[in-house]
Amino acid sequence: MTNTATEALCVVVERDIPFPPEKIWRALTQPHLIEEWLMKNDFNPVVGHRFNLRGDWGAVDCQVTAVEPNKALSYTWAALGLESVVTWTLTSTSTGTRLRMEHSGFRPDQQQAYQGAKYGWQKFFAALERVVAGLS
Amino acid sequence: MPNAHDVLFRTLADPTRRALFERLCREGEKTVAALTARARVSQPAVSKHLGLLKQAGLVRDRHEGRQTHYSAQLGALAPLIDWTSRMTGFWQGRFDQLEDLLKRIDQ
């Protein structure tokens, strides 16, 4: 089994895309373009802006937490009772852009708050790796 | 009614509960008293957290005399793994659509 507990709460998709970051940024931040590949929305690339993503199955409540034009974008993602965060990173390459999306199952502010705690998430995950490896 | 994911994530979002659960995973079955001795919260608080862990299916209790023993139920973690595969599939699909869109729109 290749899944670790860390991966169990964090999905990363990374692709090399043959277009410049500026073009991808538009698709990630303009509502009519977002609708074409993700969901209907009232997105606005402003930190603190609250928006919804609406699919056939329901809505996702989101709030923008970081905007660095053509480089990075982050928003919270609350759906089905799960608070999570989606972070996009755009890195310019010789052939276009490396686009990375990280969706983690717990809010970074929680992780941050608990980093000093004895039993932080990292330690918890490290301990659970062995446990989850034995599940299947 | 909240689904299993909701309950599991909410339960593990609390650092004290996570710590108790981790300890039971690592060290095996423990009594409330033993768990309290090394927790930084009172015994009623530990009991309350254990109750919530039990509701989420993450621990099981066993009564022996006046003591209650708790043990971790590792199978309850399975939805965490399900979440990953579901979301991976979702985002892979969205990346495909994003790439299609980028090909369509002008510079």
gemmi code that builds the backbone of each chain (N, CA, C; Angstrom):
import gemmi

chains = {
    "A": [
        ("MET", (0.843, -1.201, 0.000), (0.000, 0.000, 0.000), (0.872, 1.243, 0.000)),
        ("THR", (0.636, 2.127, -0.962), (1.495, 3.306, -1.070), (0.952, 4.509, -0.303)),
        ("ASN", (-0.353, 4.477, 0.033), (-0.929, 5.605, 0.760), (-0.321, 5.740, 2.147)),
        ("THR", (0.089, 6.939, 2.490), (0.438, 7.185, 3.885), (-0.714, 7.975, 4.474)),
        ("ALA", (-0.742, 8.091, 5.765), (-1.822, 8.844, 6.405), (-1.776, 10.301, 5.981)),
        ("THR", (-0.586, 10.799, 5.730), (-0.454, 12.190, 5.303), (-1.170, 12.376, 3.982)),
        ("GLU", (-0.936, 11.450, 3.073), (-1.590, 11.542, 1.774), (-3.097, 11.371, 1.904)),
        ("ALA", (-3.485, 10.622, 2.919), (-4.906, 10.366, 3.095), (-5.675, 11.654, 3.330)),
        ("LEU", (-5.024, 12.684, 3.833), (-5.707, 13.938, 4.108), (-5.228, 15.046, 3.205)),
        ("CYS", (-4.487, 14.699, 2.184), (-3.948, 15.727, 1.328), (-3.847, 15.186, -0.087)),
        ("VAL", (-4.544, 15.867, -1.000), (-4.515, 15.455, -2.398), (-3.654, 16.458, -3.156)),
        ("VAL", (-2.696, 15.968, -3.901), (-1.874, 16.860, -4.716), (-1.967, 16.426, -6.170)),
        ("VAL", (-2.292, 17.387, -7.030), (-2.261, 17.119, -8.463), (-1.306, 18.133, -9.070)),
        ("GLU", (-0.360, 17.637, -9.851), (0.655, 18.523, -10.418), (0.820, 18.177, -11.897)),
        ("ARG", (0.778, 19.210, -12.745), (0.940, 18.943, -14.176), (1.755, 20.032, -14.848)),
        ("ASP", (2.492, 19.644, -15.861), (3.160, 20.616, -16.714), (2.194, 20.975, -17.829)),
        ("ILE", (1.923, 22.261, -17.928), (0.936, 22.720, -18.898), (1.624, 23.670, -19.891)),
        ("PRO", (1.428, 23.458, -21.208), (2.177, 24.232, -22.203), (1.614, 25.633, -22.442)),
        ("PHE", (1.302, 26.336, -21.365), (0.831, 27.719, -21.465), (1.489, 28.536, -20.360)),
        ("PRO", (1.651, 29.846, -20.601), (2.311, 30.675, -19.583), (1.436, 30.859, -18.332)),
        ("PRO", (2.059, 31.140, -17.186), (1.309, 31.313, -15.938), (0.186, 32.340, -16.046)),
        ("GLU", (0.425, 33.419, -16.816), (-0.583, 34.485, -16.923), (-1.905, 33.956, -17.479)),
        ("LYS", (-1.797, 33.070, -18.444), (-3.006, 32.526, -19.061), (-3.726, 31.581, -18.091)),
        ("ILE", (-2.958, 30.763, -17.415), (-3.560, 29.836, -16.445), (-4.194, 30.621, -15.299)),
        ("TRP", (-3.522, 31.697, -14.892), (-4.044, 32.550, -13.818), (-5.442, 33.060, -14.164)),
        ("ARG", (-5.625, 33.455, -15.413), (-6.953, 33.926, -15.843), (-7.995, 32.824, -15.655)),
        ("ALA", (-7.650, 31.622, -16.048), (-8.601, 30.514, -15.927), (-8.899, 30.173, -14.465)),
        ("LEU", (-7.936, 30.477, -13.594), (-8.128, 30.172, -12.170), (-8.885, 31.261, -11.431)),
        ("THR", (-8.945, 32.471, -12.014), (-9.470, 33.604, -11.246), (-10.642, 34.352, -11.886)),
        ("GLN", (-10.958, 34.087, -13.153), (-12.089, 34.800, -13.766), (-13.334, 33.907, -13.707)),
        ("PRO", (-14.400, 34.417, -13.043), (-15.587, 33.590, -12.789), (-16.120, 32.854, -14.016)),
        ("HIS", (-16.225, 33.532, -15.159), (-16.808, 32.845, -16.321), (-15.888, 31.737, -16.825)),
        ("LEU", (-14.586, 31.885, -16.599), (-13.646, 30.820, -16.993), (-13.638, 29.686, -15.954)),
        ("ILE", (-13.689, 30.060, -14.674), (-13.728, 29.042, -13.608), (-14.926, 28.113, -13.831)),
        ("GLU", (-16.061, 28.742, -14.226), (-17.274, 27.951, -14.446), (-17.071, 26.876, -15.516)),
        ("GLU", (-16.224, 27.188, -16.492), (-16.006, 26.251, -17.610), (-15.300, 24.965, -17.197)),
        ("TRP", (-14.440, 25.073, -16.180), (-13.693, 23.851, -15.838), (-13.942, 23.355, -14.422)),
        ("LEU", (-14.507, 24.252, -13.562), (-14.704, 23.809, -12.180), (-16.189, 23.786, -11.829)),
        ("MET", (-16.737, 24.956, -11.470), (-18.152, 25.033, -11.115), (-18.619, 26.476, -11.263)),
        ("LYS", (-19.954, 26.662, -11.245), (-20.509, 28.018, -11.205), (-20.022, 28.686, -9.925)),
        ("ASN", (-19.812, 30.012, -9.985), (-19.161, 30.643, -8.834), (-19.344, 32.149, -8.840)),
        ("ASP", (-19.037, 32.771, -7.715), (-18.974, 34.229, -7.631), (-17.599, 34.615, -7.076)),
        ("PHE", (-16.592, 34.053, -7.677), (-15.213, 34.247, -7.234), (-14.736, 35.679, -7.494)),
        ("ASN", (-13.840, 36.126, -6.655), (-13.179, 37.413, -6.836), (-11.806, 37.277, -6.175)),
        ("PRO", (-10.718, 37.524, -6.907), (-9.389, 37.259, -6.345), (-8.946, 38.321, -5.335)),
        ("VAL", (-9.685, 38.411, -4.240), (-9.369, 39.377, -3.188), (-9.350, 38.624, -1.861)),
        ("VAL", (-8.274, 38.781, -1.109), (-8.161, 38.084, 0.168), (-9.335, 38.464, 1.071)),
        ("GLY", (-9.984, 37.462, 1.637), (-11.125, 37.697, 2.515), (-12.464, 37.527, 1.802)),
        ("HIS", (-12.450, 37.559, 0.459), (-13.696, 37.425, -0.297), (-14.305, 36.040, -0.081)),
        ("ARG", (-15.593, 36.044, 0.259), (-16.298, 34.764, 0.419), (-17.065, 34.448, -0.857)),
        ("PHE", (-17.014, 33.207, -1.276), (-17.733, 32.824, -2.486), (-18.227, 31.387, -2.396)),
        ("ASN", (-19.112, 31.039, -3.314), (-19.635, 29.672, -3.392), (-19.250, 29.053, -4.719)),
        ("LEU", (-19.017, 27.784, -4.683), (-18.912, 27.004, -5.912), (-20.163, 26.144, -5.920)),
        ("ARG", (-20.900, 26.173, -7.021), (-22.166, 25.463, -7.046), (-22.165, 24.347, -8.088)),
        ("GLY", (-22.352, 23.143, -7.609), (-22.436, 22.000, -8.518), (-23.828, 21.406, -8.462)),
        ("ASP", (-24.074, 20.379, -9.253), (-25.387, 19.728, -9.266), (-25.702, 19.126, -7.902)),
        ("TRP", (-24.671, 18.720, -7.198), (-24.841, 17.987, -5.954), (-24.861, 18.881, -4.730)),
        ("GLY", (-24.657, 20.221, -4.926), (-24.650, 21.105, -3.767), (-23.599, 22.181, -3.904)),
        ("ALA", (-23.407, 22.929, -2.813), (-22.501, 24.066, -2.885), (-21.288, 23.878, -1.972)),
        ("VAL", (-20.207, 24.519, -2.378), (-19.005, 24.542, -1.555), (-18.832, 25.983, -1.078)),
        ("ASP", (-18.680, 26.166, 0.238), (-18.443, 27.505, 0.788), (-16.946, 27.760, 0.840)),
        ("CYS", (-16.552, 28.896, 0.249), (-15.124, 29.174, 0.153), (-14.804, 30.592, 0.609)),
        ("GLN", (-13.552, 30.801, 0.964), (-13.059, 32.141, 1.253), (-11.612, 32.236, 0.789)),
        ("VAL", (-11.318, 33.325, 0.078), (-9.971, 33.516, -0.446), (-9.024, 33.845, 0.707)),
        ("THR", (-7.889, 33.151, 0.764), (-6.941, 33.399, 1.857), (-5.598, 33.924, 1.363)),
        ("ALA", (-5.279, 33.722, 0.100), (-4.007, 34.235, -0.415), (-4.094, 34.458, -1.913)),
        ("VAL", (-3.592, 35.581, -2.368), (-3.576, 35.906, -3.793), (-2.220, 36.498, -4.138)),
        ("GLU", (-1.487, 35.818, -5.000), (-0.224, 36.347, -5.485), (-0.279, 36.190, -7.003)),
        ("PRO", (-0.691, 37.248, -7.716), (-1.009, 37.115, -9.139), (0.029, 36.333, -9.947)),
        ("ASN", (-0.473, 35.401, -10.735), (0.336, 34.552, -11.622), (1.255, 33.576, -10.875)),
        ("LYS", (1.134, 33.544, -9.558), (2.031, 32.670, -8.785), (1.304, 31.736, -7.821)),
        ("ALA", (0.421, 32.289, -7.016), (-0.206, 31.456, -5.986), (-1.599, 31.952, -5.623)),
        ("LEU", (-2.460, 30.997, -5.340), (-3.840, 31.306, -4.971), (-4.293, 30.256, -3.972)),
        ("SER", (-4.969, 30.729, -2.930), (-5.402, 29.798, -1.905), (-6.791, 30.169, -1.412)),
        ("TYR", (-7.645, 29.168, -1.228), (-8.954, 29.425, -0.631), (-9.402, 28.248, 0.219)),
        ("THR", (-10.213, 28.591, 1.214), (-10.779, 27.522, 2.032), (-11.901, 26.870, 1.243)),
        ("TRP", (-12.233, 25.674, 1.633), (-13.177, 24.843, 0.883), (-13.950, 24.043, 1.930)),
        ("ALA", (-15.200, 24.457, 2.164), (-16.007, 23.750, 3.161), (-17.162, 23.057, 2.466)),
        ("ALA", (-17.160, 21.742, 2.527), (-18.222, 20.958, 1.903), (-18.383, 19.654, 2.656)),
        ("LEU", (-19.624, 19.193, 2.756), (-19.903, 17.913, 3.404), (-19.298, 17.854, 4.800)),
        ("GLY", (-19.332, 19.000, 5.480), (-18.867, 19.029, 6.855), (-17.357, 19.069, 7.022)),
        ("LEU", (-16.655, 19.102, 5.908), (-15.203, 19.096, 6.007), (-14.620, 20.459, 5.665)),
        ("GLU", (-13.857, 20.975, 6.597), (-13.127, 22.213, 6.353), (-11.797, 21.840, 5.716)),
        ("SER", (-11.516, 22.432, 4.576), (-10.257, 22.093, 3.932), (-9.743, 23.323, 3.219)),
        ("VAL", (-8.589, 23.204, 2.614), (-8.014, 24.341, 1.924), (-7.409, 23.895, 0.600)),
        ("VAL", (-7.640, 24.720, -0.425), (-7.120, 24.429, -1.764), (-6.068, 25.482, -2.092)),
        ("THR", (-4.886, 25.031, -2.464), (-3.808, 25.971, -2.787), (-3.260, 25.672, -4.176)),
        ("TRP", (-3.241, 26.708, -4.992), (-2.700, 26.592, -6.352), (-1.338, 27.257, -6.401)),
        ("THR", (-0.382, 26.612, -7.041), (0.933, 27.209, -7.211), (1.320, 27.119, -8.679)),
        ("LEU", (1.730, 28.248, -9.256), (2.124, 28.293, -10.658), (3.610, 28.603, -10.738)),
        ("THR", (4.354, 27.732, -11.385), (5.783, 27.953, -11.533), (6.124, 27.977, -13.014)),
        ("SER", (6.732, 29.068, -13.441), (7.094, 29.204, -14.844), (8.198, 28.207, -15.201)),
        ("THR", (8.034, 27.522, -16.346), (9.062, 26.584, -16.808), (9.453, 26.948, -18.243)),
        ("SER", (10.456, 26.255, -18.792), (10.900, 26.581, -20.151), (9.819, 26.256, -21.183)),
        ("THR", (8.913, 25.324, -20.823), (7.882, 24.923, -21.783), (6.498, 25.454, -21.434)),
        ("GLY", (6.391, 26.192, -20.367), (5.080, 26.711, -19.962), (5.008, 26.915, -18.462)),
        ("THR", (4.174, 26.097, -17.838), (3.941, 26.273, -16.397), (3.801, 24.920, -15.712)),
        ("ARG", (4.404, 24.827, -14.549), (4.073, 23.681, -13.705), (2.975, 24.136, -12.758)),
        ("LEU", (1.819, 23.502, -12.892), (0.660, 23.863, -12.078), (0.465, 22.812, -10.995)),
        ("ARG", (0.427, 23.290, -9.757), (0.287, 22.371, -8.634), (-0.953, 22.744, -7.832)),
        ("MET", (-1.779, 21.751, -7.523), (-2.952, 21.967, -6.689), (-2.848, 21.066, -5.475)),
        ("GLU", (-2.945, 21.682, -4.324), (-2.916, 20.895, -3.098), (-4.223, 21.109, -2.355)),
        ("HIS", (-4.916, 20.042, -2.054), (-6.169, 20.122, -1.311), (-5.999, 19.329, -0.026)),
        ("SER", (-5.919, 20.043, 1.095), (-5.694, 19.320, 2.341), (-6.905, 19.431, 3.249)),
        ("GLY", (-7.121, 18.356, 3.961), (-8.365, 18.167, 4.692), (-8.530, 18.945, 5.978)),
        ("PHE", (-7.552, 19.685, 6.361), (-7.699, 20.489, 7.556), (-7.127, 21.859, 7.310)),
        ("ARG", (-7.695, 22.845, 7.982), (-7.289, 24.221, 7.733), (-5.856, 24.465, 8.182)),
        ("PRO", (-5.093, 25.212, 7.368), (-3.713, 25.502, 7.754), (-3.635, 26.296, 9.052)),
        ("ASP", (-4.664, 27.128, 9.335), (-4.595, 27.886, 10.584), (-4.688, 26.951, 11.785)),
        ("GLN", (-5.441, 25.855, 11.601), (-5.487, 24.873, 12.693), (-4.115, 24.232, 12.858)),
        ("GLN", (-3.532, 23.869, 11.710), (-2.225, 23.225, 11.780), (-1.216, 24.146, 12.434)),
        ("GLN", (-1.296, 25.428, 12.035), (-0.368, 26.403, 12.569), (-0.530, 26.527, 14.078)),
        ("ALA", (-1.799, 26.631, 14.494), (-2.084, 26.795, 15.914), (-1.573, 25.610, 16.719)),
        ("TYR", (-1.572, 24.447, 16.100), (-1.209, 23.257, 16.845), (0.247, 22.858, 16.667)),
        ("GLN", (0.958, 23.619, 15.864), (2.334, 23.227, 15.596), (3.174, 23.156, 16.858)),
        ("GLY", (2.890, 24.079, 17.781), (3.641, 24.093, 19.023), (3.171, 23.033, 19.997)),
        ("ALA", (1.995, 22.495, 19.749), (1.440, 21.503, 20.669), (2.225, 20.204, 20.592)),
        ("LYS", (2.190, 19.490, 21.655), (2.950, 18.245, 21.725), (2.486, 17.267, 20.647)),
        ("TYR", (1.174, 17.181, 20.505), (0.646, 16.268, 19.509), (0.116, 17.036, 18.309)),
        ("GLY", (0.991, 17.570, 17.527), (0.584, 18.292, 16.320), (0.195, 17.301, 15.243)),
        ("TRP", (-0.365, 17.842, 14.190), (-0.774, 16.968, 13.094), (0.375, 16.162, 12.543)),
        ("GLN", (1.535, 16.792, 12.393), (2.650, 16.078, 11.760), (3.003, 14.823, 12.524)),
        ("LYS", (3.065, 14.995, 13.837), (3.412, 13.857, 14.662), (2.314, 12.799, 14.576)),
        ("PHE", (1.086, 13.303, 14.586), (-0.060, 12.403, 14.487), (0.014, 11.590, 13.196)),
        ("PHE", (0.272, 12.278, 12.089), (0.351, 11.598, 10.795), (1.491, 10.585, 10.773)),
        ("ALA", (2.612, 11.005, 11.334), (3.759, 10.108, 11.344), (3.394, 8.822, 12.076)),
        ("ALA", (2.695, 8.988, 13.186), (2.307, 7.821, 13.983), (1.294, 6.973, 13.225)),
        ("LEU", (0.422, 7.636, 12.494), (-0.650, 6.901, 11.825), (-0.218, 6.222, 10.534)),
        ("GLU", (0.924, 6.644, 10.005), (1.387, 6.013, 8.773), (1.450, 4.503, 8.921)),
        ("ARG", (2.024, 4.087, 10.031), (2.149, 2.650, 10.281), (0.773, 2.025, 10.401)),
        ("VAL", (-0.102, 2.749, 11.110), (-1.442, 2.250, 11.366), (-2.219, 2.057, 10.072)),
        ("VAL", (-2.231, 3.101, 9.240), (-3.006, 3.050, 8.005), (-2.416, 2.020, 7.047)),
        ("ALA", (-1.117, 1.881, 7.077), (-0.462, 0.904, 6.210), (-0.962, -0.502, 6.506)),
        ("GLY", (-1.441, -0.715, 7.710), (-1.905, -2.036, 8.085), (-3.386, -2.269, 7.829)),
        ("LEU", (-4.063, -1.272, 7.277), (-5.519, -1.374, 7.126), (-5.957, -2.332, 6.037)),
        ("SER", (-5.199, -2.401, 4.952), (-5.694, -3.234, 3.850), (-4.690, -4.295, 3.455)),
    ],
    "B": [
        ("MET", (-28.909, 14.075, 8.963), (-27.975, 13.282, 9.776), (-26.568, 13.386, 9.185)),
        ("PRO", (-25.603, 13.731, 10.020), (-24.251, 13.890, 9.474), (-23.701, 12.550, 8.980)),
        ("ASN", (-22.937, 12.590, 7.905), (-22.383, 11.328, 7.421), (-21.102, 10.966, 8.166)),
        ("ALA", (-20.576, 9.806, 7.865), (-19.426, 9.285, 8.597), (-18.197, 10.185, 8.449)),
        ("HIS", (-18.062, 10.788, 7.267), (-16.920, 11.677, 7.044), (-16.962, 12.861, 7.981)),
        ("ASP", (-18.150, 13.509, 8.031), (-18.343, 14.682, 8.893), (-17.850, 14.385, 10.297)),
        ("VAL", (-18.406, 13.309, 10.841), (-18.146, 12.971, 12.237), (-16.655, 12.693, 12.442)),
        ("LEU", (-16.096, 11.939, 11.532), (-14.692, 11.559, 11.664), (-13.775, 12.780, 11.617)),
        ("PHE", (-14.004, 13.647, 10.649), (-13.149, 14.824, 10.521), (-13.319, 15.764, 11.696)),
        ("ARG", (-14.579, 15.967, 12.103), (-14.822, 16.869, 13.237), (-14.175, 16.326, 14.493)),
        ("THR", (-14.277, 15.031, 14.668), (-13.734, 14.428, 15.875), (-12.221, 14.568, 15.917)),
        ("LEU", (-11.574, 14.324, 14.793), (-10.113, 14.370, 14.772), (-9.564, 15.784, 14.620)),
        ("ALA", (-10.440, 16.767, 14.389), (-9.961, 18.141, 14.250), (-9.522, 18.716, 15.597)),
        ("ASP", (-9.935, 18.094, 16.683), (-9.566, 18.584, 18.011), (-8.239, 17.955, 18.452)),
        ("PRO", (-7.248, 18.792, 18.825), (-5.923, 18.266, 19.132), (-5.883, 17.354, 20.359)),
        ("THR", (-6.732, 17.625, 21.343), (-6.735, 16.772, 22.543), (-7.260, 15.379, 22.194)),
        ("ARG", (-8.335, 15.354, 21.411), (-8.881, 14.051, 21.001), (-7.908, 13.297, 20.117)),
        ("ARG", (-7.251, 14.047, 19.239), (-6.280, 13.416, 18.347), (-5.149, 12.795, 19.168)),
        ("ALA", (-4.741, 13.537, 20.194), (-3.648, 13.049, 21.049), (-4.071, 11.770, 21.772)),
        ("LEU", (-5.294, 11.757, 22.291), (-5.784, 10.567, 22.995), (-5.854, 9.383, 22.030)),
        ("PHE", (-6.380, 9.637, 20.847), (-6.511, 8.568, 19.860), (-5.141, 8.050, 19.434)),
        ("GLU", (-4.229, 8.982, 19.221), (-2.883, 8.583, 18.816), (-2.241, 7.693, 19.872)),
        ("ARG", (-2.444, 8.084, 21.129), (-1.832, 7.319, 22.212), (-2.402, 5.899, 22.269)),
        ("LEU", (-3.707, 5.796, 22.059), (-4.333, 4.466, 22.063), (-3.839, 3.634, 20.876)),
        ("CYS", (-3.591, 4.294, 19.760), (-3.035, 3.588, 18.586), (-1.637, 3.066, 18.906)),
        ("ARG", (-0.881, 3.911, 19.563), (0.533, 3.614, 19.773), (0.757, 2.633, 20.913)),
        ("GLU", (-0.024, 2.833, 21.974), (0.276, 2.090, 23.198), (-0.743, 1.021, 23.538)),
        ("GLY", (-1.791, 0.912, 22.740), (-2.795, -0.115, 23.010), (-3.788, 0.318, 24.076)),
        ("GLU", (-4.552, -0.645, 24.573), (-5.659, -0.358, 25.480), (-5.218, 0.351, 26.765)),
        ("LYS", (-6.031, 1.323, 27.177), (-5.716, 2.119, 28.377), (-6.996, 2.428, 29.145)),
        ("THR", (-6.844, 2.607, 30.465), (-7.991, 3.053, 31.267), (-8.079, 4.571, 31.202)),
        ("VAL", (-9.245, 5.096, 31.593), (-9.434, 6.548, 31.623), (-8.396, 7.181, 32.550)),
        ("ALA", (-8.169, 6.517, 33.695), (-7.213, 7.068, 34.670), (-5.814, 7.157, 34.071)),
        ("ALA", (-5.401, 6.108, 33.372), (-4.062, 6.097, 32.765), (-3.956, 7.183, 31.695)),
        ("LEU", (-5.037, 7.364, 30.942), (-5.018, 8.397, 29.894), (-4.966, 9.792, 30.514)),
        ("THR", (-5.705, 9.966, 31.625), (-5.750, 11.271, 32.280), (-4.395, 11.628, 32.872)),
        ("ALA", (-3.701, 10.630, 33.402), (-2.422, 10.873, 34.071), (-1.439, 11.599, 33.167)),
        ("ARG", (-1.524, 11.344, 31.874), (-0.566, 11.992, 30.981), (-1.198, 13.020, 30.047)),
        ("ALA", (-2.488, 13.277, 30.245), (-3.139, 14.321, 29.451), (-3.033, 15.630, 30.223)),
        ("ARG", (-3.198, 16.733, 29.515), (-3.124, 18.003, 30.224), (-4.508, 18.578, 30.497)),
        ("VAL", (-5.480, 17.683, 30.596), (-6.839, 18.096, 30.932), (-7.381, 17.175, 32.023)),
        ("SER", (-8.502, 17.594, 32.635), (-9.075, 16.847, 33.757), (-9.696, 15.525, 33.298)),
        ("GLN", (-9.962, 14.641, 34.291), (-10.570, 13.362, 33.940), (-11.954, 13.512, 33.290)),
        ("PRO", (-12.836, 14.413, 33.813), (-14.123, 14.584, 33.104), (-13.927, 15.005, 31.649)),
        ("ALA", (-12.925, 15.855, 31.415), (-12.665, 16.294, 30.033), (-12.197, 15.119, 29.183)),
        ("VAL", (-11.311, 14.306, 29.754), (-10.829, 13.123, 29.022), (-12.005, 12.191, 28.704)),
        ("SER", (-12.874, 11.984, 29.695), (-14.030, 11.107, 29.491), (-14.935, 11.637, 28.384)),
        ("LYS", (-15.116, 12.955, 28.376), (-15.970, 13.565, 27.356), (-15.360, 13.345, 25.960)),
        ("HIS", (-14.049, 13.574, 25.860), (-13.368, 13.363, 24.571), (-13.467, 11.900, 24.132)),
        ("LEU", (-13.299, 10.990, 25.101), (-13.386, 9.560, 24.774), (-14.797, 9.201, 24.286)),
        ("GLY", (-15.798, 9.846, 24.887), (-17.183, 9.626, 24.464), (-17.388, 10.014, 23.008)),
        ("LEU", (-16.793, 11.153, 22.636), (-16.922, 11.618, 21.246), (-16.149, 10.709, 20.295)),
        ("LEU", (-14.977, 10.258, 20.729), (-14.196, 9.316, 19.908), (-14.995, 8.021, 19.707)),
        ("LYS", (-15.685, 7.627, 20.761), (-16.494, 6.402, 20.677), (-17.647, 6.578, 19.691)),
        ("GLN", (-18.316, 7.739, 19.792), (-19.420, 8.028, 18.862), (-18.963, 7.976, 17.407)),
        ("ALA", (-17.727, 8.407, 17.185), (-17.184, 8.424, 15.823), (-16.670, 7.047, 15.411)),
        ("GLY", (-16.744, 6.106, 16.325), (-16.289, 4.747, 16.012), (-14.776, 4.581, 16.085)),
        ("LEU", (-14.100, 5.602, 16.634), (-12.639, 5.558, 16.653), (-12.090, 4.774, 17.848)),
        ("VAL", (-12.893, 4.669, 18.899), (-12.463, 3.847, 20.041), (-13.605, 2.933, 20.486)),
        ("ARG", (-13.239, 1.902, 21.208), (-14.221, 0.997, 21.791), (-13.956, 0.946, 23.291)),
        ("ASP", (-15.018, 0.835, 24.096), (-14.781, 0.730, 25.537), (-15.131, -0.664, 26.045)),
        ("ARG", (-14.493, -1.017, 27.129), (-14.691, -2.336, 27.735), (-14.694, -2.117, 29.244)),
        ("HIS", (-15.753, -2.561, 29.893), (-15.852, -2.355, 31.340), (-15.305, -3.567, 32.072)),
        ("GLU", (-14.488, -3.267, 33.087), (-13.933, -4.359, 33.892), (-13.901, -3.858, 35.323)),
        ("GLY", (-14.787, -4.394, 36.146), (-14.927, -3.880, 37.511), (-15.357, -2.428, 37.457)),
        ("ARG", (-14.629, -1.564, 38.157), (-14.988, -0.154, 38.161), (-14.233, 0.626, 37.088)),
        ("GLN", (-13.414, -0.073, 36.361), (-12.582, 0.602, 35.349), (-13.177, 0.448, 33.942)),
        ("THR", (-13.021, 1.485, 33.155), (-13.372, 1.388, 31.740), (-12.087, 1.461, 30.927)),
        ("HIS", (-11.898, 0.471, 30.077), (-10.703, 0.421, 29.226), (-11.086, 0.848, 27.813)),
        ("TYR", (-10.232, 1.668, 27.219), (-10.495, 2.128, 25.852), (-9.419, 1.601, 24.900)),
        ("SER", (-9.845, 1.247, 23.698), (-8.869, 0.837, 22.679), (-9.228, 1.475, 21.334)),
        ("ALA", (-8.217, 1.705, 20.512), (-8.405, 2.362, 19.216), (-9.007, 1.390, 18.207)),
        ("GLN", (-9.894, 1.894, 17.372), (-10.497, 1.099, 16.298), (-9.948, 1.612, 14.960)),
        ("LEU", (-8.910, 0.950, 14.501), (-8.194, 1.477, 13.333), (-9.029, 1.465, 12.058)),
        ("GLY", (-9.952, 0.533, 11.960), (-10.794, 0.444, 10.767), (-11.595, 1.721, 10.521)),
        ("ALA", (-11.848, 2.479, 11.605), (-12.634, 3.709, 11.473), (-11.920, 4.764, 10.640)),
        ("LEU", (-10.629, 4.579, 10.411), (-9.876, 5.556, 9.622), (-10.094, 5.392, 8.113)),
        ("ALA", (-10.735, 4.310, 7.739), (-10.897, 4.029, 6.304), (-11.497, 5.189, 5.510)),
        ("PRO", (-12.505, 5.921, 6.059), (-13.060, 7.034, 5.265), (-12.028, 8.098, 4.896)),
        ("LEU", (-10.973, 8.238, 5.696), (-9.936, 9.210, 5.352), (-9.291, 8.819, 4.029)),
        ("ILE", (-9.126, 7.532, 3.847), (-8.504, 7.045, 2.616), (-9.486, 7.172, 1.455)),
        ("ASP", (-10.782, 6.916, 1.738), (-11.800, 7.093, 0.703), (-11.831, 8.540, 0.212)),
        ("TRP", (-11.711, 9.468, 1.151), (-11.756, 10.898, 0.803), (-10.656, 11.211, -0.207)),
        ("THR", (-9.467, 10.688, 0.045), (-8.349, 10.929, -0.866), (-8.641, 10.441, -2.262)),
        ("SER", (-9.136, 9.209, -2.368), (-9.338, 8.699, -3.728), (-10.451, 9.467, -4.432)),
        ("ARG", (-11.497, 9.833, -3.677), (-12.574, 10.604, -4.303), (-12.076, 11.954, -4.800)),
        ("MET", (-11.334, 12.671, -3.930), (-10.885, 14.006, -4.299), (-9.813, 13.955, -5.390)),
        ("THR", (-8.997, 12.919, -5.381), (-7.995, 12.788, -6.441), (-8.697, 12.647, -7.788)),
        ("GLY", (-9.713, 11.805, -7.837), (-10.481, 11.622, -9.070), (-11.135, 12.925, -9.510)),
        ("PHE", (-11.726, 13.641, -8.538), (-12.385, 14.911, -8.825), (-11.398, 15.901, -9.453)),
        ("TRP", (-10.248, 16.091, -8.808), (-9.294, 17.108, -9.287), (-8.611, 16.702, -10.591)),
        ("GLN", (-8.360, 15.406, -10.779), (-7.785, 14.968, -12.058), (-8.730, 15.342, -13.201)),
        ("GLY", (-10.021, 15.096, -12.979), (-11.026, 15.446, -13.979), (-11.071, 16.937, -14.253)),
        ("ARG", (-10.972, 17.747, -13.177), (-11.016, 19.203, -13.345), (-9.767, 19.719, -14.061)),
        ("PHE", (-8.644, 19.094, -13.800), (-7.414, 19.474, -14.509), (-7.577, 19.208, -16.015)),
        ("ASP", (-8.197, 18.082, -16.352), (-8.437, 17.768, -17.768), (-9.277, 18.870, -18.401)),
        ("GLN", (-10.355, 19.268, -17.696), (-11.234, 20.300, -18.228), (-10.522, 21.639, -18.327)),
        ("LEU", (-9.657, 21.917, -17.334), (-8.896, 23.169, -17.349), (-7.969, 23.206, -18.567)),
        ("GLU", (-7.314, 22.093, -18.829), (-6.409, 22.033, -19.989), (-7.172, 22.213, -21.302)),
        ("ASP", (-8.358, 21.597, -21.381), (-9.192, 21.775, -22.575), (-9.555, 23.241, -22.753)),
        ("LEU", (-9.930, 23.874, -21.652), (-10.315, 25.281, -21.707), (-9.139, 26.149, -22.171)),
        ("LEU", (-7.953, 25.883, -21.638), (-6.776, 26.680, -21.994), (-6.474, 26.575, -23.487)),
        ("LYS", (-6.718, 25.414, -24.052), (-6.500, 25.233, -25.492), (-7.507, 26.070, -26.290)),
        ("ARG", (-8.708, 26.214, -25.743), (-9.778, 26.915, -26.445), (-9.647, 28.430, -26.381)),
        ("ILE", (-9.252, 28.955, -25.223), (-9.252, 30.416, -25.075), (-8.009, 31.016, -25.722)),
        ("ASP", (-8.154, 32.252, -26.200), (-7.009, 32.897, -26.862), (-6.041, 33.463, -25.830)),
        ("GLN", (-4.867, 33.731, -26.263), (-3.837, 34.255, -25.366), (-4.251, 35.615, -24.822)),
    ],
}
model = gemmi.Model(1)
for chain_id, residues in chains.items():
    chain = gemmi.Chain(chain_id)
    for i, (resn, *xyz) in enumerate(residues, 1):
        res = gemmi.Residue()
        res.name, res.seqid = resn, gemmi.SeqId(i, " ")
        for name, pos in zip(("N", "CA", "C"), xyz):
            atom = gemmi.Atom()
            atom.name, atom.element = name, gemmi.Element(name[0])
            atom.pos, atom.b_iso = gemmi.Position(*pos), 0.0
            res.add_atom(atom)
        chain.add_residue(res)
    model.add_chain(chain)
structure = gemmi.Structure()
structure.add_model(model)
structure.setup_entities()
